[in-house]
Amino acid sequence: MSFLNSIPIGQYVPRNSFLHQCDPRSKLLFVFFFIIFIFLANSLYAFLFVAAVSVIGIVMSRIPVIYILRGLKPALWIILLTVVLQIFTNKEGELLFSWRFIEIHEKGFVNAGFVSARIILLMMSASLLTLTTSPIQLTDGLESLFSPLRRFKFPAHELALMMSISLRFIPTLLEETDKIAKAQMSRGASFSSGSIVKRINGIIPLIVPLFVQSFRRAEELAFAMEARGYRGGEGRTKYRQLRYGGRDAMLLIVMIVIAVIVLLLRA
């Protein structure tokens, strides 16, 4: 399986769903506040409610669940490390297990579950946003949300463009990494065997051509933008105009309801 198929971050899956048809600004604001709600949830019922909202969002998006699960793959090591640190370093609560210098307490077990659940929900929210919103829509939405800051000399257009290009090129870079890795493996390179030092040394033939390809692609993109007369965001007009609709009003109402319920369910 290639890197492109295993990590869907930055990819857009077109569907005719409620979330796909919402304004990108509404979705960006909803995900931003939903992340805050995830951190505000500190009880089992609050977590179950937030998780239920995430599942409902996945169902409404009509995105195959396998895409969402693949989006969790980059965070597996972070989740595992967090669980281990919480279980073996937190000494609060009732002692559940003790062997020599290893002690596992009840609070460490609970915190491990809460923290790992937060990371999973965060990754699911980010994946759902990029899977239901095209890079162009994300750029327009971010620029529109940042536009009030222009009076303070904030580069709203440039920042939105950089973030959009970064998201757009994640699948491309993963595909390039997959191609380079297969080419190196066909020449006898091994990335999964040998000692740790050998594995690290084996990554170098992978990183160097990837950096060269990335800089070359960035230079080609800069030349293409200059050839088409790109001079920044000043005086630029838009072919697609963003407009709030009934779906966005419903999304706002849902966000307020979620906020109230999470605050009521907090411990």
TORMI-872122 format. One line per field, with one value per residue (C-alpha): residue number from 1; residue in three letters; x, y, z. Coordinates in Angstrom, 2 decimals, padded with zeros to 5 digits, always signed. Each point is the difference from the previous one (the first is absolute). Layout:
residues N
num c(NUM | ...)
residuo c(ALA | ...)
px c(X | ...)
py c(Y | ...)
pz c(Z | ...)
//
This chain:
residues 267
num c(1 | 2 | 3 | 4 | 5 | 6 | 7 | 8 | 9 | 10 | 11 | 12 | 13 | 14 | 15 | 16 | 17 | 18 | 19 | 20 | 21 | 22 | 23 | 24 | 25 | 26 | 27 | 28 | 29 | 30 | 31 | 32 | 33 | 34 | 35 | 36 | 37 | 38 | 39 | 40 | 41 | 42 | 43 | 44 | 45 | 46 | 47 | 48 | 49 | 50 | 51 | 52 | 53 | 54 | 55 | 56 | 57 | 58 | 59 | 60 | 61 | 62 | 63 | 64 | 65 | 66 | 67 | 68 | 69 | 70 | 71 | 72 | 73 | 74 | 75 | 76 | 77 | 78 | 79 | 80 | 81 | 82 | 83 | 84 | 85 | 86 | 87 | 88 | 89 | 90 | 91 | 92 | 93 | 94 | 95 | 96 | 97 | 98 | 99 | 100 | 101 | 102 | 103 | 104 | 105 | 106 | 107 | 108 | 109 | 110 | 111 | 112 | 113 | 114 | 115 | 116 | 117 | 118 | 119 | 120 | 121 | 122 | 123 | 124 | 125 | 126 | 127 | 128 | 129 | 130 | 131 | 132 | 133 | 134 | 135 | 136 | 137 | 138 | 139 | 140 | 141 | 142 | 143 | 144 | 145 | 146 | 147 | 148 | 149 | 150 | 151 | 152 | 153 | 154 | 155 | 156 | 157 | 158 | 159 | 160 | 161 | 162 | 163 | 164 | 165 | 166 | 167 | 168 | 169 | 170 | 171 | 172 | 173 | 174 | 175 | 176 | 177 | 178 | 179 | 180 | 181 | 182 | 183 | 184 | 185 | 186 | 187 | 188 | 189 | 190 | 191 | 192 | 193 | 194 | 195 | 196 | 197 | 198 | 199 | 200 | 201 | 202 | 203 | 204 | 205 | 206 | 207 | 208 | 209 | 210 | 211 | 212 | 213 | 214 | 215 | 216 | 217 | 218 | 219 | 220 | 221 | 222 | 223 | 224 | 225 | 226 | 227 | 228 | 229 | 230 | 231 | 232 | 233 | 234 | 235 | 236 | 237 | 238 | 239 | 240 | 241 | 242 | 243 | 244 | 245 | 246 | 247 | 248 | 249 | 250 | 251 | 252 | 253 | 254 | 255 | 256 | 257 | 258 | 259 | 260 | 261 | 262 | 263 | 264 | 265 | 266 | 267)
residuo c(MET | SER | PHE | LEU | ASN | SER | ILE | PRO | ILE | GLY | GLN | TYR | VAL | PRO | ARG | ASN | SER | PHE | LEU | HIS | GLN | CYS | ASP | PRO | ARG | SER | LYS | LEU | LEU | PHE | VAL | PHE | PHE | PHE | ILE | ILE | PHE | ILE | PHE | LEU | ALA | ASN | SER | LEU | TYR | ALA | PHE | LEU | PHE | VAL | ALA | ALA | VAL | SER | VAL | ILE | GLY | ILE | VAL | MET | SER | ARG | ILE | PRO | VAL | ILE | TYR | ILE | LEU | ARG | GLY | LEU | LYS | PRO | ALA | LEU | TRP | ILE | ILE | LEU | LEU | THR | VAL | VAL | LEU | GLN | ILE | PHE | THR | ASN | LYS | GLU | GLY | GLU | LEU | LEU | PHE | SER | TRP | ARG | PHE | ILE | GLU | ILE | HIS | GLU | LYS | GLY | PHE | VAL | ASN | ALA | GLY | PHE | VAL | SER | ALA | ARG | ILE | ILE | LEU | LEU | MET | MET | SER | ALA | SER | LEU | LEU | THR | LEU | THR | THR | SER | PRO | ILE | GLN | LEU | THR | ASP | GLY | LEU | GLU | SER | LEU | PHE | SER | PRO | LEU | ARG | ARG | PHE | LYS | PHE | PRO | ALA | HIS | GLU | LEU | ALA | LEU | MET | MET | SER | ILE | SER | LEU | ARG | PHE | ILE | PRO | THR | LEU | LEU | GLU | GLU | THR | ASP | LYS | ILE | ALA | LYS | ALA | GLN | MET | SER | ARG | GLY | ALA | SER | PHE | SER | SER | GLY | SER | ILE | VAL | LYS | ARG | ILE | ASN | GLY | ILE | ILE | PRO | LEU | ILE | VAL | PRO | LEU | PHE | VAL | GLN | SER | PHE | ARG | ARG | ALA | GLU | GLU | LEU | ALA | PHE | ALA | MET | GLU | ALA | ARG | GLY | TYR | ARG | GLY | GLY | GLU | GLY | ARG | THR | LYS | TYR | ARG | GLN | LEU | ARG | TYR | GLY | GLY | ARG | ASP | ALA | MET | LEU | LEU | ILE | VAL | MET | ILE | VAL | ILE | ALA | VAL | ILE | VAL | LEU | LEU | LEU | ARG | ALA)
px c(+000.00 | +001.42 | +000.34 | -002.60 | -002.69 | +000.89 | -000.05 | -002.95 | +000.99 | -000.12 | -002.21 | -003.48 | -002.73 | -002.89 | -003.45 | -003.48 | -000.44 | -001.13 | +003.56 | +001.37 | -002.57 | +000.64 | +002.01 | +003.71 | +000.02 | -002.75 | +001.88 | +003.27 | -001.69 | -001.89 | +003.18 | +001.86 | -002.66 | -000.52 | +003.69 | -000.58 | -003.00 | +002.21 | +002.38 | -002.87 | -001.48 | +001.39 | -002.59 | -001.00 | -003.43 | +001.48 | +002.51 | -002.69 | -002.11 | +002.90 | +000.87 | -003.66 | +000.07 | +003.15 | -001.67 | -003.09 | +002.26 | +001.68 | -003.37 | -001.28 | +003.13 | -000.53 | +003.76 | +001.03 | +001.07 | +003.26 | +001.15 | -000.53 | +001.77 | +002.97 | +000.21 | +000.75 | +003.04 | +002.54 | -001.11 | +000.27 | +003.52 | -000.98 | -003.04 | +002.07 | +002.72 | -002.59 | -001.75 | +003.29 | +001.11 | -003.36 | -000.25 | +003.53 | +000.64 | -003.32 | +000.01 | -003.42 | -002.97 | -000.31 | +002.91 | -001.08 | +003.26 | +003.46 | +003.12 | +003.43 | +000.34 | -003.06 | -003.24 | -003.28 | -002.57 | -003.66 | +000.44 | +002.73 | -002.26 | -002.87 | +002.21 | +001.49 | -003.48 | -001.03 | +003.18 | +000.01 | -003.71 | +000.73 | +002.75 | -002.24 | -002.86 | +002.37 | +001.36 | -003.51 | -001.14 | +003.00 | -000.42 | -003.73 | +000.65 | +002.52 | -001.99 | -003.16 | +001.62 | +002.09 | +003.34 | -001.44 | -002.93 | +002.35 | +002.10 | -003.03 | -001.45 | +003.23 | +000.59 | -003.54 | +000.31 | +003.39 | -001.04 | -001.06 | +003.65 | +001.23 | -000.43 | +002.82 | +002.25 | -000.72 | +000.77 | -003.33 | +000.18 | +003.62 | -000.52 | -003.11 | +001.82 | +002.97 | -002.27 | -001.97 | +003.14 | +001.37 | -003.19 | -000.10 | +003.56 | -000.24 | -001.39 | +002.49 | +002.98 | -001.27 | -000.29 | +003.53 | +001.25 | -001.67 | +001.58 | +003.48 | -000.28 | -001.00 | +002.85 | +002.51 | -001.39 | +000.39 | +003.70 | +000.35 | -000.76 | -001.79 | -002.08 | -001.39 | +002.91 | +003.30 | +000.95 | -001.39 | +003.18 | -000.30 | -003.65 | +000.83 | +002.83 | -002.38 | -002.40 | +002.64 | -000.24 | -003.74 | +000.14 | +002.55 | -001.86 | -003.28 | +001.40 | +001.38 | -003.38 | -001.81 | +002.22 | -000.29 | -003.79 | -000.14 | +002.13 | -002.19 | -003.11 | +001.54 | +000.89 | -003.52 | -001.61 | +002.23 | -000.71 | -003.73 | +000.43 | -000.35 | +000.99 | -001.59 | -003.47 | -000.25 | -002.76 | -000.83 | -003.59 | -001.58 | -001.88 | -001.74 | -001.74 | -000.60 | -003.53 | -001.53 | -003.19 | -002.55 | +002.40 | +002.54 | -002.65 | -000.87 | +003.68 | +000.24 | -003.05 | +001.46 | +003.30 | -001.79 | -002.00 | +003.18 | +001.70 | -002.90 | -000.18 | +003.76 | +000.01 | -002.92 | +001.71 | +003.32 | +001.08)
py c(+000.00 | +003.38 | +002.94 | +001.84 | -002.56 | -000.46 | +003.64 | +002.05 | +003.35 | +002.68 | -002.02 | +001.05 | -002.57 | +001.54 | -000.99 | +001.49 | +000.27 | +002.60 | +000.72 | +000.27 | +002.67 | +002.14 | +003.19 | -000.65 | +002.82 | -001.74 | -003.28 | +001.63 | +001.77 | -003.14 | -002.12 | +002.73 | +000.16 | -003.77 | -000.44 | +002.32 | -002.13 | -003.11 | +001.53 | +001.28 | -003.51 | -001.44 | -002.64 | -003.31 | +001.24 | +003.12 | -002.12 | -002.42 | +002.93 | +001.57 | -003.39 | -000.47 | +003.41 | -001.08 | -003.23 | +001.93 | +002.36 | -002.94 | -001.50 | +003.35 | +000.51 | -003.31 | -000.56 | -003.68 | -000.78 | -001.49 | +003.49 | +001.29 | -002.99 | +000.47 | +003.59 | -001.35 | -001.93 | +002.86 | +000.49 | -003.64 | +000.41 | +003.24 | -001.72 | -003.00 | +002.20 | +002.14 | -003.06 | -001.46 | +003.28 | +000.56 | -003.54 | -000.29 | +003.58 | +001.00 | -001.05 | +001.35 | -002.11 | -003.60 | -002.37 | -002.60 | -001.83 | -000.07 | -001.93 | +001.11 | +003.65 | -000.14 | +001.38 | +000.55 | +002.24 | +000.54 | +003.68 | -000.85 | -002.53 | +002.50 | +002.82 | -002.29 | -000.73 | +003.67 | +001.26 | -002.72 | +000.65 | +003.71 | -000.69 | -002.39 | +002.53 | +002.79 | -002.07 | -001.02 | +003.64 | +001.14 | -002.89 | +000.66 | +003.67 | -000.65 | -002.92 | +002.12 | +003.31 | +000.53 | +001.88 | +002.94 | +000.26 | -000.20 | +002.82 | +002.22 | -000.79 | +000.69 | +003.23 | +001.18 | -000.79 | +001.74 | +003.01 | +002.20 | -000.15 | +001.73 | +003.40 | -001.10 | -000.86 | -003.73 | -001.93 | -001.84 | -001.01 | -001.13 | -002.05 | -001.67 | -000.78 | -001.54 | -002.20 | -001.10 | -000.86 | -001.93 | -002.09 | -000.46 | -001.33 | -002.48 | -002.78 | +000.94 | -000.23 | -003.30 | -001.36 | +001.19 | -001.67 | -003.26 | +000.10 | +000.78 | -002.73 | -002.59 | +001.11 | -000.32 | -003.40 | -001.25 | +000.92 | -002.06 | +002.59 | -001.19 | +002.23 | -002.64 | -002.29 | +000.34 | +002.05 | +003.43 | +001.66 | -001.85 | +000.98 | +003.66 | -000.12 | -001.67 | +002.95 | +002.45 | -001.22 | +000.59 | +003.49 | +001.58 | -000.62 | +000.92 | +003.40 | +000.53 | -000.82 | +002.25 | +003.03 | -000.63 | -000.22 | +003.19 | +001.84 | -001.19 | +001.14 | +003.44 | +000.40 | -001.07 | +002.50 | +002.83 | -000.92 | +000.32 | +003.45 | -000.85 | +003.01 | -000.75 | +000.67 | +003.73 | +000.82 | -003.62 | -000.97 | -003.42 | -002.13 | -001.94 | +002.17 | -001.50 | +000.38 | -001.22 | -002.04 | -001.95 | -002.89 | +002.33 | +001.38 | -003.57 | -000.73 | +003.06 | -001.11 | -003.51 | +001.50 | +002.01 | -003.07 | -002.07 | +002.71 | +000.11 | -003.79 | -000.39 | +002.68 | -001.71 | -003.42 | +001.24 | -001.59)
pz c(+000.00 | -000.95 | +002.33 | -002.08 | +000.73 | +003.64 | +001.15 | -001.28 | +001.58 | -002.69 | -002.33 | -001.05 | -000.65 | -001.99 | +001.23 | -000.10 | +003.75 | +002.52 | +001.16 | -003.54 | -000.84 | +003.09 | -000.26 | +000.73 | +002.57 | +001.95 | -000.04 | +001.06 | +002.92 | +000.98 | +000.05 | +001.93 | +002.73 | -000.06 | +000.86 | +002.98 | +000.99 | -000.13 | +002.53 | +002.15 | +000.26 | +003.23 | +000.92 | -001.50 | -001.10 | -001.60 | -001.91 | -001.14 | -001.21 | -001.93 | -001.52 | -001.03 | -001.72 | -001.90 | -001.15 | -001.13 | -001.96 | -001.75 | -000.91 | -001.32 | -002.11 | -001.84 | +000.18 | +000.29 | +003.57 | -001.27 | -001.03 | +003.54 | +001.53 | -002.32 | +001.20 | +003.49 | -001.19 | +000.40 | +003.63 | +001.12 | +001.41 | +001.76 | +001.53 | +001.11 | +001.52 | +001.79 | +001.46 | +001.26 | +001.57 | +001.71 | +001.35 | +001.38 | +001.21 | +001.57 | +003.67 | +000.99 | +001.03 | +001.14 | -000.66 | -002.59 | -000.70 | +001.55 | -001.00 | +001.15 | -001.07 | -002.33 | +001.44 | -001.84 | +001.66 | -000.81 | -000.95 | -002.49 | -001.68 | -000.23 | -001.28 | -002.64 | -001.32 | -000.03 | -001.70 | -002.68 | -000.66 | -000.42 | -002.55 | -001.95 | -000.10 | -001.07 | -002.88 | -001.05 | -000.05 | -002.07 | -002.45 | -000.38 | -000.74 | -002.78 | -001.43 | -000.39 | -001.04 | -003.13 | +000.28 | -001.94 | +002.40 | +002.97 | -001.42 | -000.60 | +003.41 | +001.88 | -001.89 | +000.71 | +003.72 | +000.24 | -002.10 | +003.00 | +001.15 | -003.17 | +001.64 | +002.34 | -002.98 | +000.42 | -003.26 | -000.14 | -003.66 | +000.13 | +003.17 | -001.40 | -003.23 | +001.84 | +002.13 | -003.06 | -001.98 | +002.98 | +000.24 | -003.76 | -000.19 | +002.89 | -002.26 | -002.72 | +002.36 | +001.39 | -003.52 | -000.80 | +003.20 | -001.02 | -003.48 | +001.34 | +002.65 | -002.60 | -002.28 | +002.86 | +001.01 | -003.57 | +000.31 | +003.19 | +002.69 | +003.13 | +002.28 | +002.38 | +000.86 | +001.83 | +003.04 | +000.80 | -001.29 | -003.31 | -000.35 | +000.65 | -002.54 | -002.45 | +000.23 | -001.27 | -003.64 | +000.38 | +001.51 | -002.36 | -003.29 | +001.71 | +001.01 | -003.51 | -001.55 | +002.50 | -000.73 | -003.73 | +000.23 | +002.09 | -002.56 | -002.87 | +001.90 | +000.63 | -003.71 | -001.02 | +002.38 | -001.25 | -003.64 | +000.71 | +001.52 | +003.67 | +002.13 | +003.37 | +001.34 | -000.68 | -002.47 | -000.75 | -000.80 | +000.42 | -002.48 | +002.80 | +002.59 | +003.44 | +001.35 | +003.23 | -000.37 | +001.98 | +000.54 | +001.60 | +002.35 | +001.01 | +000.58 | +002.25 | +002.01 | +000.35 | +001.21 | +002.69 | +001.11 | +000.21 | +002.08 | +002.48 | +000.35 | +000.47 | +002.70 | +001.76 | -000.15 | +001.36 | +003.25)
//
